[in-house]
Amino acid sequence: MLKKNARHINHVFFEGDPKHNNGNPVNQAPGHQEIELALVKLYRTTGDSLYLKMAQKFIDIRGVTYQPEGEGVMAPSYAQQHLPVREQTKAVGHAVRATYLYAGMADVLAQTGDKSLQPALDSIWNNIVDTRMHITGGLGAIHGIEGFGPEYVLPNKDAYNETCAAVGNVMFNYRMFLTKKDARYVDVAEVALYNNVLAGVNLDGNKFFYVNPLEADARNAFNQGLKGRSPWFGTACCPSNIARLIPQIPGMMYAHTDNDIYCTFYAGTSTVVPLSDGKVTIKQTTNYPFDESVRFEIKPEQSKQKFAMHFRIPTWAGKQFVPGKLYHYLNDKPAEWKVLLNGKEVSVKPHKGFVTIERAWKSGDLVELQLPMLVRYNKAISQVEADIDRVCITRGPLVYCAESVDNVAMPASYVVNPSEDISITKGAGALKYIDFITVPAHSVQDKDVHSLTLLPYYAWDNRGDDAMIVWLSENDSLANASIPKISEYISDIKATHTFDRDDVYAMLTNGYPANSFDTSIPRWTSWPQKGEEQIVEFILKRPIALQSFSVYWYDDGGGVQVPKSWSLEYKQNGEWKTFPVYVTDEYRMLKDQYNMVHPGKDVTTEGLRLRIVPLPHAAAGILSVQIEEVK
């Protein structure tokens, strides 16, 4: 069936089929670049060169036979159709599509030897790691196009970082490694895998994140308007992508030529590698990424079989966490890693990130890597404005974050001063095998606080939907500014009806309700007008480019309940217009959280109008609203 479908596509797109397009070959590249990867896999499985030629054709015609005209999702750069692929030098457009394209290009290069693709791949890779990648390996910082923004624009709270884009980052970098035998590509893939990809699924494996911000408070923790991770999405690409990638990781742990074995990812595993002179059985033992020791037992099929073993020394064991120019350690003293052969240290120097032991191996030979996992404070270069006067804490290949559940004060309120006075402890419950870090810090909210506890970023939001932060403040003024406050954009509010014991202005001051039935704070309700449509108009102090709008519903379980539906309008040039909700957002009526929507296109507005349709037997109520401007 696969071969039949592929040949049908070839017939329609490249030969011409009377039943399609008036018999003329379609001769266009796909808008979402997935078929190229599939065709290369089909070629490798069947050996039929037709499928490899098809993949190459789809790559060759991108940006040549068709270029869309428009903006946003119809912009030529959105699906990387702005230029022929060999002329592309920077990562642009939808991040998932981009990484799939780059992975497909690397596949075609590896299978055909077409070196004309190499300069573009090298330039794009450098552009990503030097200007467009979050420290978690996340790609696609910008909402709206789910894609790459301008260079160095790497927001934290508003980061998009779709889980699928991190999967694409792993796929692209692993293929680049196979092409160039350079460990720095595995280093990027590892960071993306252990941080952004794994954050996309909870520890139970049954709930998922579509987006992965680097900071979250009660409003924006879940930018899709969801309550924490979701069991599923309307666009269900991320859960299925994780389910596809994770089983592939064992196959990425080793690579080989006729007489070389490359040890890439580290985890407890065993495998048999077929070399030209005989098979080699390898057993790897480790609790990496928390264990500093990785041990290999090597059993060649032939006695004293000669071959080379290449062991990756990760970038994080050197002067920076991940390859590229974006991030560096405050203390750039490298970790003192060691390589032992049968218990004795060997003197080796890395080449392209690998140390090599070439010898006549005997069954039972043992190699041990000792990779000290120091707690490191990271800085971003000054061009990344979102991270000025901030530090990020890492250990080994893991990015760490602070979560509300482990700390007395709001995570954004903490100020850290890099120190070696650090403790490491194990978590509890579902997190019992995970290393937690405690560092000296103080909170601008609570003067009695003197420490901050952090956990790996991938493990946040497993004990409740809490606030979280990755990049921590270095001074009090920044921490104070980071604490969310009432909206600075609204000058007045008008409502069609306000209950005489309520206050329409309450929704401006209630930053963090305890829940939707929080009676300890004031509120706005339309009681006793049951079932009657209500309009709440927000008059802005000035026109703003809208990033998001959030509403926290009041629900007492009786006369005031979350509404049947709601919608938003925005005012432009004195005219009220329908708000263009982003494609993966919905007008949700969820309790005990902010319900957030983003614009699906650029929206600059002079005012906002909330239309609420209550349930027939109830009035409507709001505890808080939040408006965010594009920074």
LINGI-V55437 format. One record per backbone hydrogen bond with DSSP energy under -1.0 kcal/mol. CO is the residue of the C=O (numbers start at 1). NH is the residue of the N-H. Records with the same first field share a line. If there is no record, write none. Layout:
CO->NH  NH
//
This chain:
1->5
2->6
3->7
4->8
5->9
6->10
7->11
8->12
9->13
10->14  15
11->16
12->26
13->27
17->20
20->23
21->24
32->34
34->38
35->39
36->40
37->41
38->42
39->43
40->44
41->45
42->46
43->47
48->51
49->53
50->54
51->55
52->56
53->57
54->58
55->59
56->60
57->61
61->64  65
71->74
72->75
75->78
76->81
77->80
78->94
84->87
85->88
93->148
94->98
95->99
96->100
97->101
98->102
99->103
100->104
101->105
102->106
103->107
104->108
105->109
106->110
107->111
108->112
109->113
113->115
114->117
115->118
117->121
118->122
119->123
120->124
121->125
122->126
123->127
124->128
125->129
126->130
127->131
128->132
131->152
134->137
136->196
138->134
140->161
142->147
143->145
146->95
147->142
150->153
152->154
156->214
160->212
162->166
163->167
164->168
165->169
166->170
167->171
168->172
169->173
170->174
171->175
172->176
173->177
174->178
175->179
176->180
177->181
182->185
183->187
184->188
185->189
186->190
187->191
188->192
189->193
190->194
191->195
192->197
193->198
195->199
197->200
198->201
200->209
202->205
207->202
208->230
210->163
214->470
216->468
217->221
222->225
226->228
230->208
236->240
237->241
238->242
239->243
240->244
241->245
242->246
245->248
246->249
249->252
253->264
255->262
258->276
259->308
260->257
261->310
262->255
263->312
269->284
271->282
273->280
275->278
278->275
279->301
280->273
281->299
282->271
283->297
284->269
285->295
287->290
292->371
294->369
295->285
296->367
297->283
298->364
299->281
302->305
305->361
307->359
308->261
309->357
310->263
311->355
314->317
315->318
317->335
319->329
326->381
328->379
335->337
338->370
339->346
340->368
341->344
344->341
351->354
352->183
353->313
354->351
355->311
357->309
359->307
362->365
365->298
366->342
367->296
368->340
369->294
370->338
372->374
376->394
377->330
378->392
379->328
381->384
383->385
384->387
385->388
387->390
389->474
391->472
392->378
393->400
394->376
395->398
398->395
399->457
401->455
402->469
403->406
404->407
410->413
411->414
413->444
415->442
420->422
423->438
425->436
428->431
429->432
431->434
434->427
436->425
437->454
438->423
439->452
442->415
446->449
450->441
452->439
454->437
455->401
456->459
457->460
464->466
467->404
468->216
469->402
472->391
473->416
475->479
476->480
477->481
478->482
489->541
492->539
494->537
499->502
503->506
505->508
506->509  510
507->625
509->511
515->518
516->555
517->519
523->503
524->622
525->499
526->529
528->530
534->612
535->496
536->610
537->494
538->608
539->491  492
544->605
545->630
548->628
549->597
550->626
551->595
552->623  624
559->619
560->556
565->613
567->611
568->579
569->609
570->577
571->606
572->575
575->572
577->570
579->581
580->600
582->585
586->588
595->551
597->549
598->582
603->546
605->544
606->540
607->571
608->538
609->569
610->536
611->567
612->534
613->564  565
615->618
618->531
619->561
620->526
621->554
622->524
624->552
626->550
628->547  548
//
